[in-house]
Amino acid sequence: EEPISERLKDIKRIHNLCIDHGALGAVMSGTGPTVFALCNSESVATQVFNALSIEYDSVFKCKPL
């Protein structure tokens, strides 16, 4: 994650937005550009979703099975 986040500043920006809005953690999936965050409640997930949706088009909130 670190090498690509130096080239693609949005990766680090998304990570920081997730953490700043209450996510327990956020990481890039595979070789990117997908970043996912884990939250301890649906309300926190909604906060993260809303914050990301302001700046990015492809934002999804999912619930694990």
PDB file of N, CA, C and O in Angstrom:
ATOM      1  N   GLU A   1       0.818  -1.200   0.000  1.00  0.00           N
ATOM      2  CA  GLU A   1       0.000   0.000   0.000  1.00  0.00           C
ATOM      3  C   GLU A   1       0.859   1.260   0.000  1.00  0.00           C
ATOM      4  O   GLU A   1       0.537   2.234  -0.681  1.00  0.00           O
ATOM      5  N   GLU A   2       1.925   1.243   0.744  1.00  0.00           N
ATOM      6  CA  GLU A   2       2.752   2.443   0.877  1.00  0.00           C
ATOM      7  C   GLU A   2       3.346   2.921  -0.452  1.00  0.00           C
ATOM      8  O   GLU A   2       3.276   4.115  -0.741  1.00  0.00           O
ATOM      9  N   PRO A   3       3.935   2.027  -1.279  1.00  0.00           N
ATOM     10  CA  PRO A   3       4.524   2.519  -2.538  1.00  0.00           C
ATOM     11  C   PRO A   3       3.494   3.169  -3.467  1.00  0.00           C
ATOM     12  O   PRO A   3       3.780   4.198  -4.078  1.00  0.00           O
ATOM     13  N   ILE A   4       2.311   2.584  -3.578  1.00  0.00           N
ATOM     14  CA  ILE A   4       1.323   3.146  -4.500  1.00  0.00           C
ATOM     15  C   ILE A   4       0.692   4.409  -3.933  1.00  0.00           C
ATOM     16  O   ILE A   4       0.314   5.300  -4.694  1.00  0.00           O
ATOM     17  N   SER A   5       0.570   4.502  -2.613  1.00  0.00           N
ATOM     18  CA  SER A   5      -0.040   5.698  -2.029  1.00  0.00           C
ATOM     19  C   SER A   5       0.845   6.926  -2.187  1.00  0.00           C
ATOM     20  O   SER A   5       0.378   8.057  -2.055  1.00  0.00           O
ATOM     21  N   GLU A   6       2.123   6.702  -2.471  1.00  0.00           N
ATOM     22  CA  GLU A   6       3.007   7.822  -2.787  1.00  0.00           C
ATOM     23  C   GLU A   6       2.685   8.386  -4.174  1.00  0.00           C
ATOM     24  O   GLU A   6       2.814   9.587  -4.410  1.00  0.00           O
ATOM     25  N   ARG A   7       2.266   7.506  -5.083  1.00  0.00           N
ATOM     26  CA  ARG A   7       1.934   7.932  -6.454  1.00  0.00           C
ATOM     27  C   ARG A   7       0.481   8.355  -6.588  1.00  0.00           C
ATOM     28  O   ARG A   7       0.169   9.313  -7.297  1.00  0.00           O
ATOM     29  N   LEU A   8      -0.402   7.645  -5.911  1.00  0.00           N
ATOM     30  CA  LEU A   8      -1.835   7.948  -5.985  1.00  0.00           C
ATOM     31  C   LEU A   8      -2.282   8.494  -4.635  1.00  0.00           C
ATOM     32  O   LEU A   8      -2.629   7.736  -3.729  1.00  0.00           O
ATOM     33  N   LYS A   9      -2.270   9.795  -4.515  1.00  0.00           N
ATOM     34  CA  LYS A   9      -2.544  10.455  -3.231  1.00  0.00           C
ATOM     35  C   LYS A   9      -3.952  10.164  -2.709  1.00  0.00           C
ATOM     36  O   LYS A   9      -4.194  10.264  -1.506  1.00  0.00           O
ATOM     37  N   ASP A  10      -4.887   9.805  -3.602  1.00  0.00           N
ATOM     38  CA  ASP A  10      -6.246   9.495  -3.144  1.00  0.00           C
ATOM     39  C   ASP A  10      -6.272   8.279  -2.223  1.00  0.00           C
ATOM     40  O   ASP A  10      -7.130   8.203  -1.343  1.00  0.00           O
ATOM     41  N   ILE A  11      -5.370   7.341  -2.399  1.00  0.00           N
ATOM     42  CA  ILE A  11      -5.342   6.151  -1.539  1.00  0.00           C
ATOM     43  C   ILE A  11      -5.143   6.588  -0.083  1.00  0.00           C
ATOM     44  O   ILE A  11      -5.894   6.174   0.799  1.00  0.00           O
ATOM     45  N   LYS A  12      -4.161   7.400   0.158  1.00  0.00           N
ATOM     46  CA  LYS A  12      -3.880   7.888   1.516  1.00  0.00           C
ATOM     47  C   LYS A  12      -5.018   8.777   2.000  1.00  0.00           C
ATOM     48  O   LYS A  12      -5.389   8.720   3.173  1.00  0.00           O
ATOM     49  N   ARG A  13      -5.578   9.599   1.111  1.00  0.00           N
ATOM     50  CA  ARG A  13      -6.693  10.488   1.474  1.00  0.00           C
ATOM     51  C   ARG A  13      -7.912   9.668   1.921  1.00  0.00           C
ATOM     52  O   ARG A  13      -8.540   9.985   2.931  1.00  0.00           O
ATOM     53  N   ILE A  14      -8.235   8.628   1.175  1.00  0.00           N
ATOM     54  CA  ILE A  14      -9.366   7.775   1.526  1.00  0.00           C
ATOM     55  C   ILE A  14      -9.108   7.083   2.866  1.00  0.00           C
ATOM     56  O   ILE A  14      -9.986   7.039   3.727  1.00  0.00           O
ATOM     57  N   HIS A  15      -7.922   6.556   3.030  1.00  0.00           N
ATOM     58  CA  HIS A  15      -7.539   5.907   4.289  1.00  0.00           C
ATOM     59  C   HIS A  15      -7.738   6.872   5.460  1.00  0.00           C
ATOM     60  O   HIS A  15      -8.351   6.516   6.466  1.00  0.00           O
ATOM     61  N   ASN A  16      -7.225   8.076   5.323  1.00  0.00           N
ATOM     62  CA  ASN A  16      -7.316   9.056   6.405  1.00  0.00           C
ATOM     63  C   ASN A  16      -8.761   9.471   6.682  1.00  0.00           C
ATOM     64  O   ASN A  16      -9.142   9.624   7.843  1.00  0.00           O
ATOM     65  N   LEU A  17      -9.569   9.656   5.642  1.00  0.00           N
ATOM     66  CA  LEU A  17     -10.977   9.995   5.839  1.00  0.00           C
ATOM     67  C   LEU A  17     -11.699   8.902   6.624  1.00  0.00           C
ATOM     68  O   LEU A  17     -12.499   9.193   7.513  1.00  0.00           O
ATOM     69  N   CYS A  18     -11.415   7.659   6.292  1.00  0.00           N
ATOM     70  CA  CYS A  18     -12.033   6.538   7.006  1.00  0.00           C
ATOM     71  C   CYS A  18     -11.690   6.581   8.485  1.00  0.00           C
ATOM     72  O   CYS A  18     -12.577   6.491   9.334  1.00  0.00           O
ATOM     73  N   ILE A  19     -10.425   6.716   8.791  1.00  0.00           N
ATOM     74  CA  ILE A  19      -9.966   6.739  10.181  1.00  0.00           C
ATOM     75  C   ILE A  19     -10.514   7.969  10.905  1.00  0.00           C
ATOM     76  O   ILE A  19     -10.970   7.873  12.045  1.00  0.00           O
ATOM     77  N   ASP A  20     -10.466   9.114  10.245  1.00  0.00           N
ATOM     78  CA  ASP A  20     -10.936  10.356  10.858  1.00  0.00           C
ATOM     79  C   ASP A  20     -12.424  10.317  11.203  1.00  0.00           C
ATOM     80  O   ASP A  20     -12.879  11.028  12.099  1.00  0.00           O
ATOM     81  N   HIS A  21     -13.175   9.484  10.488  1.00  0.00           N
ATOM     82  CA  HIS A  21     -14.609   9.401  10.740  1.00  0.00           C
ATOM     83  C   HIS A  21     -15.008   8.155  11.538  1.00  0.00           C
ATOM     84  O   HIS A  21     -16.182   7.786  11.581  1.00  0.00           O
ATOM     85  N   GLY A  22     -14.017   7.512  12.171  1.00  0.00           N
ATOM     86  CA  GLY A  22     -14.325   6.486  13.148  1.00  0.00           C
ATOM     87  C   GLY A  22     -14.060   5.044  12.774  1.00  0.00           C
ATOM     88  O   GLY A  22     -14.300   4.154  13.590  1.00  0.00           O
ATOM     89  N   ALA A  23     -13.574   4.778  11.569  1.00  0.00           N
ATOM     90  CA  ALA A  23     -13.278   3.398  11.191  1.00  0.00           C
ATOM     91  C   ALA A  23     -12.179   2.828  12.086  1.00  0.00           C
ATOM     92  O   ALA A  23     -11.274   3.547  12.509  1.00  0.00           O
ATOM     93  N   LEU A  24     -12.267   1.537  12.367  1.00  0.00           N
ATOM     94  CA  LEU A  24     -11.247   0.870  13.168  1.00  0.00           C
ATOM     95  C   LEU A  24      -9.934   0.744  12.403  1.00  0.00           C
ATOM     96  O   LEU A  24      -8.855   0.757  12.994  1.00  0.00           O
ATOM     97  N   GLY A  25     -10.039   0.624  11.090  1.00  0.00           N
ATOM     98  CA  GLY A  25      -8.882   0.507  10.231  1.00  0.00           C
ATOM     99  C   GLY A  25      -9.308   0.596   8.788  1.00  0.00           C
ATOM    100  O   GLY A  25     -10.481   0.407   8.464  1.00  0.00           O
ATOM    101  N   ALA A  26      -8.360   0.885   7.922  1.00  0.00           N
ATOM    102  CA  ALA A  26      -8.626   0.961   6.489  1.00  0.00           C
ATOM    103  C   ALA A  26      -7.364   0.512   5.752  1.00  0.00           C
ATOM    104  O   ALA A  26      -6.252   0.893   6.119  1.00  0.00           O
ATOM    105  N   VAL A  27      -7.547  -0.299   4.714  1.00  0.00           N
ATOM    106  CA  VAL A  27      -6.413  -0.787   3.929  1.00  0.00           C
ATOM    107  C   VAL A  27      -6.805  -0.895   2.461  1.00  0.00           C
ATOM    108  O   VAL A  27      -7.983  -0.979   2.113  1.00  0.00           O
ATOM    109  N   MET A  28      -5.797  -0.890   1.625  1.00  0.00           N
ATOM    110  CA  MET A  28      -6.007  -1.096   0.206  1.00  0.00           C
ATOM    111  C   MET A  28      -6.150  -2.593  -0.038  1.00  0.00           C
ATOM    112  O   MET A  28      -5.449  -3.400   0.572  1.00  0.00           O
ATOM    113  N   SER A  29      -7.055  -2.954  -0.923  1.00  0.00           N
ATOM    114  CA  SER A  29      -7.297  -4.359  -1.242  1.00  0.00           C
ATOM    115  C   SER A  29      -6.508  -4.756  -2.474  1.00  0.00           C
ATOM    116  O   SER A  29      -6.624  -4.120  -3.521  1.00  0.00           O
ATOM    117  N   GLY A  30      -5.716  -5.790  -2.358  1.00  0.00           N
ATOM    118  CA  GLY A  30      -4.944  -6.272  -3.502  1.00  0.00           C
ATOM    119  C   GLY A  30      -3.985  -5.222  -4.018  1.00  0.00           C
ATOM    120  O   GLY A  30      -3.294  -4.554  -3.249  1.00  0.00           O
ATOM    121  N   THR A  31      -3.955  -5.085  -5.343  1.00  0.00           N
ATOM    122  CA  THR A  31      -3.063  -4.103  -5.953  1.00  0.00           C
ATOM    123  C   THR A  31      -3.761  -2.774  -6.177  1.00  0.00           C
ATOM    124  O   THR A  31      -3.219  -1.892  -6.842  1.00  0.00           O
ATOM    125  N   GLY A  32      -4.956  -2.624  -5.630  1.00  0.00           N
ATOM    126  CA  GLY A  32      -5.688  -1.360  -5.699  1.00  0.00           C
ATOM    127  C   GLY A  32      -6.577  -1.302  -6.909  1.00  0.00           C
ATOM    128  O   GLY A  32      -6.596  -2.244  -7.702  1.00  0.00           O
ATOM    129  N   PRO A  33      -7.290  -0.260  -7.073  1.00  0.00           N
ATOM    130  CA  PRO A  33      -7.342   0.944  -6.243  1.00  0.00           C
ATOM    131  C   PRO A  33      -8.410   0.898  -5.168  1.00  0.00           C
ATOM    132  O   PRO A  33      -8.790   1.945  -4.643  1.00  0.00           O
ATOM    133  N   THR A  34      -8.907  -0.282  -4.824  1.00  0.00           N
ATOM    134  CA  THR A  34      -9.958  -0.397  -3.819  1.00  0.00           C
ATOM    135  C   THR A  34      -9.394  -0.251  -2.409  1.00  0.00           C
ATOM    136  O   THR A  34      -8.381  -0.860  -2.066  1.00  0.00           O
ATOM    137  N   VAL A  35     -10.062   0.561  -1.603  1.00  0.00           N
ATOM    138  CA  VAL A  35      -9.721   0.702  -0.191  1.00  0.00           C
ATOM    139  C   VAL A  35     -10.961   0.314   0.598  1.00  0.00           C
ATOM    140  O   VAL A  35     -12.065   0.746   0.268  1.00  0.00           O
ATOM    141  N   PHE A  36     -10.794  -0.491   1.629  1.00  0.00           N
ATOM    142  CA  PHE A  36     -11.941  -0.830   2.464  1.00  0.00           C
ATOM    143  C   PHE A  36     -11.631  -0.484   3.921  1.00  0.00           C
ATOM    144  O   PHE A  36     -10.475  -0.440   4.342  1.00  0.00           O
ATOM    145  N   ALA A  37     -12.697  -0.242   4.668  1.00  0.00           N
ATOM    146  CA  ALA A  37     -12.562   0.107   6.078  1.00  0.00           C
ATOM    147  C   ALA A  37     -13.461  -0.802   6.897  1.00  0.00           C
ATOM    148  O   ALA A  37     -14.512  -1.240   6.430  1.00  0.00           O
ATOM    149  N   LEU A  38     -13.039  -1.079   8.118  1.00  0.00           N
ATOM    150  CA  LEU A  38     -13.842  -1.854   9.057  1.00  0.00           C
ATOM    151  C   LEU A  38     -14.339  -0.924  10.151  1.00  0.00           C
ATOM    152  O   LEU A  38     -13.585  -0.119  10.697  1.00  0.00           O
ATOM    153  N   CYS A  39     -15.619  -1.052  10.456  1.00  0.00           N
ATOM    154  CA  CYS A  39     -16.241  -0.202  11.467  1.00  0.00           C
ATOM    155  C   CYS A  39     -16.911  -1.087  12.511  1.00  0.00           C
ATOM    156  O   CYS A  39     -17.330  -2.204  12.209  1.00  0.00           O
ATOM    157  N   ASN A  40     -17.012  -0.586  13.736  1.00  0.00           N
ATOM    158  CA  ASN A  40     -17.591  -1.404  14.802  1.00  0.00           C
ATOM    159  C   ASN A  40     -19.098  -1.214  14.968  1.00  0.00           C
ATOM    160  O   ASN A  40     -19.706  -1.840  15.837  1.00  0.00           O
ATOM    161  N   SER A  41     -19.710  -0.353  14.142  1.00  0.00           N
ATOM    162  CA  SER A  41     -21.159  -0.192  14.201  1.00  0.00           C
ATOM    163  C   SER A  41     -21.663   0.342  12.861  1.00  0.00           C
ATOM    164  O   SER A  41     -20.904   0.898  12.068  1.00  0.00           O
ATOM    165  N   GLU A  42     -22.942   0.162  12.636  1.00  0.00           N
ATOM    166  CA  GLU A  42     -23.527   0.667  11.394  1.00  0.00           C
ATOM    167  C   GLU A  42     -23.512   2.194  11.367  1.00  0.00           C
ATOM    168  O   GLU A  42     -23.357   2.795  10.304  1.00  0.00           O
ATOM    169  N   SER A  43     -23.670   2.813  12.513  1.00  0.00           N
ATOM    170  CA  SER A  43     -23.667   4.280  12.532  1.00  0.00           C
ATOM    171  C   SER A  43     -22.293   4.836  12.148  1.00  0.00           C
ATOM    172  O   SER A  43     -22.212   5.842  11.444  1.00  0.00           O
ATOM    173  N   VAL A  44     -21.228   4.199  12.597  1.00  0.00           N
ATOM    174  CA  VAL A  44     -19.882   4.624  12.195  1.00  0.00           C
ATOM    175  C   VAL A  44     -19.688   4.366  10.698  1.00  0.00           C
ATOM    176  O   VAL A  44     -19.125   5.203   9.992  1.00  0.00           O
ATOM    177  N   ALA A  45     -20.148   3.220  10.220  1.00  0.00           N
ATOM    178  CA  ALA A  45     -20.037   2.914   8.789  1.00  0.00           C
ATOM    179  C   ALA A  45     -20.770   3.964   7.965  1.00  0.00           C
ATOM    180  O   ALA A  45     -20.298   4.350   6.895  1.00  0.00           O
ATOM    181  N   THR A  46     -21.906   4.424   8.446  1.00  0.00           N
ATOM    182  CA  THR A  46     -22.660   5.461   7.741  1.00  0.00           C
ATOM    183  C   THR A  46     -21.898   6.781   7.739  1.00  0.00           C
ATOM    184  O   THR A  46     -21.897   7.493   6.736  1.00  0.00           O
ATOM    185  N   GLN A  47     -21.257   7.109   8.842  1.00  0.00           N
ATOM    186  CA  GLN A  47     -20.439   8.330   8.897  1.00  0.00           C
ATOM    187  C   GLN A  47     -19.298   8.270   7.886  1.00  0.00           C
ATOM    188  O   GLN A  47     -19.039   9.238   7.171  1.00  0.00           O
ATOM    189  N   VAL A  48     -18.625   7.135   7.835  1.00  0.00           N
ATOM    190  CA  VAL A  48     -17.523   6.951   6.884  1.00  0.00           C
ATOM    191  C   VAL A  48     -18.060   7.029   5.456  1.00  0.00           C
ATOM    192  O   VAL A  48     -17.486   7.711   4.607  1.00  0.00           O
ATOM    193  N   PHE A  49     -19.154   6.332   5.199  1.00  0.00           N
ATOM    194  CA  PHE A  49     -19.782   6.344   3.872  1.00  0.00           C
ATOM    195  C   PHE A  49     -20.137   7.769   3.452  1.00  0.00           C
ATOM    196  O   PHE A  49     -19.825   8.179   2.334  1.00  0.00           O
ATOM    197  N   ASN A  50     -20.779   8.518   4.329  1.00  0.00           N
ATOM    198  CA  ASN A  50     -21.184   9.881   4.000  1.00  0.00           C
ATOM    199  C   ASN A  50     -19.982  10.783   3.716  1.00  0.00           C
ATOM    200  O   ASN A  50     -20.008  11.582   2.780  1.00  0.00           O
ATOM    201  N   ALA A  51     -18.937  10.652   4.523  1.00  0.00           N
ATOM    202  CA  ALA A  51     -17.735  11.469   4.320  1.00  0.00           C
ATOM    203  C   ALA A  51     -17.074  11.166   2.984  1.00  0.00           C
ATOM    204  O   ALA A  51     -16.654  12.079   2.273  1.00  0.00           O
ATOM    205  N   LEU A  52     -16.980   9.886   2.644  1.00  0.00           N
ATOM    206  CA  LEU A  52     -16.347   9.508   1.374  1.00  0.00           C
ATOM    207  C   LEU A  52     -17.210   9.890   0.179  1.00  0.00           C
ATOM    208  O   LEU A  52     -16.691  10.261  -0.873  1.00  0.00           O
ATOM    209  N   SER A  53     -18.522   9.800   0.340  1.00  0.00           N
ATOM    210  CA  SER A  53     -19.444  10.086  -0.771  1.00  0.00           C
ATOM    211  C   SER A  53     -19.386  11.539  -1.222  1.00  0.00           C
ATOM    212  O   SER A  53     -19.740  11.850  -2.359  1.00  0.00           O
ATOM    213  N   ILE A  54     -18.951  12.416  -0.355  1.00  0.00           N
ATOM    214  CA  ILE A  54     -18.816  13.829  -0.722  1.00  0.00           C
ATOM    215  C   ILE A  54     -17.758  14.008  -1.808  1.00  0.00           C
ATOM    216  O   ILE A  54     -17.909  14.844  -2.699  1.00  0.00           O
ATOM    217  N   GLU A  55     -16.695  13.224  -1.729  1.00  0.00           N
ATOM    218  CA  GLU A  55     -15.560  13.407  -2.645  1.00  0.00           C
ATOM    219  C   GLU A  55     -15.437  12.337  -3.732  1.00  0.00           C
ATOM    220  O   GLU A  55     -14.779  12.560  -4.748  1.00  0.00           O
ATOM    221  N   TYR A  56     -16.066  11.177  -3.523  1.00  0.00           N
ATOM    222  CA  TYR A  56     -15.873  10.059  -4.448  1.00  0.00           C
ATOM    223  C   TYR A  56     -17.212   9.482  -4.892  1.00  0.00           C
ATOM    224  O   TYR A  56     -18.177   9.472  -4.128  1.00  0.00           O
ATOM    225  N   ASP A  57     -17.262   9.002  -6.132  1.00  0.00           N
ATOM    226  CA  ASP A  57     -18.497   8.462  -6.704  1.00  0.00           C
ATOM    227  C   ASP A  57     -18.755   7.003  -6.335  1.00  0.00           C
ATOM    228  O   ASP A  57     -19.894   6.636  -6.042  1.00  0.00           O
ATOM    229  N   SER A  58     -17.748   6.192  -6.343  1.00  0.00           N
ATOM    230  CA  SER A  58     -17.926   4.746  -6.136  1.00  0.00           C
ATOM    231  C   SER A  58     -17.639   4.386  -4.679  1.00  0.00           C
ATOM    232  O   SER A  58     -16.560   3.896  -4.348  1.00  0.00           O
ATOM    233  N   VAL A  59     -18.622   4.638  -3.820  1.00  0.00           N
ATOM    234  CA  VAL A  59     -18.503   4.327  -2.397  1.00  0.00           C
ATOM    235  C   VAL A  59     -19.639   3.384  -2.041  1.00  0.00           C
ATOM    236  O   VAL A  59     -20.789   3.615  -2.413  1.00  0.00           O
ATOM    237  N   PHE A  60     -19.311   2.326  -1.322  1.00  0.00           N
ATOM    238  CA  PHE A  60     -20.310   1.315  -0.967  1.00  0.00           C
ATOM    239  C   PHE A  60     -20.233   1.013   0.516  1.00  0.00           C
ATOM    240  O   PHE A  60     -19.148   0.955   1.094  1.00  0.00           O
ATOM    241  N   LYS A  61     -21.379   0.822   1.122  1.00  0.00           N
ATOM    242  CA  LYS A  61     -21.435   0.399   2.524  1.00  0.00           C
ATOM    243  C   LYS A  61     -21.982  -1.018   2.525  1.00  0.00           C
ATOM    244  O   LYS A  61     -23.079  -1.263   2.022  1.00  0.00           O
ATOM    245  N   CYS A  62     -21.228  -1.948   3.084  1.00  0.00           N
ATOM    246  CA  CYS A  62     -21.591  -3.354   3.087  1.00  0.00           C
ATOM    247  C   CYS A  62     -21.658  -3.871   4.513  1.00  0.00           C
ATOM    248  O   CYS A  62     -20.984  -3.368   5.412  1.00  0.00           O
ATOM    249  N   LYS A  63     -22.482  -4.882   4.694  1.00  0.00           N
ATOM    250  CA  LYS A  63     -22.588  -5.529   5.998  1.00  0.00           C
ATOM    251  C   LYS A  63     -22.107  -6.968   5.836  1.00  0.00           C
ATOM    252  O   LYS A  63     -22.574  -7.680   4.948  1.00  0.00           O
ATOM    253  N   PRO A  64     -21.173  -7.404   6.691  1.00  0.00           N
ATOM    254  CA  PRO A  64     -20.674  -8.785   6.563  1.00  0.00           C
ATOM    255  C   PRO A  64     -21.752  -9.791   6.925  1.00  0.00           C
ATOM    256  O   PRO A  64     -22.646  -9.510   7.724  1.00  0.00           O
ATOM    257  N   LEU A  65     -21.653 -10.959   6.327  1.00  0.00           N
ATOM    258  CA  LEU A  65     -22.615 -12.025   6.613  1.00  0.00           C
ATOM    259  C   LEU A  65     -22.224 -12.779   7.858  1.00  0.00           C
ATOM    260  O   LEU A  65     -22.918 -13.714   8.256  1.00  0.00           O
TER     261      LEU A  65
END
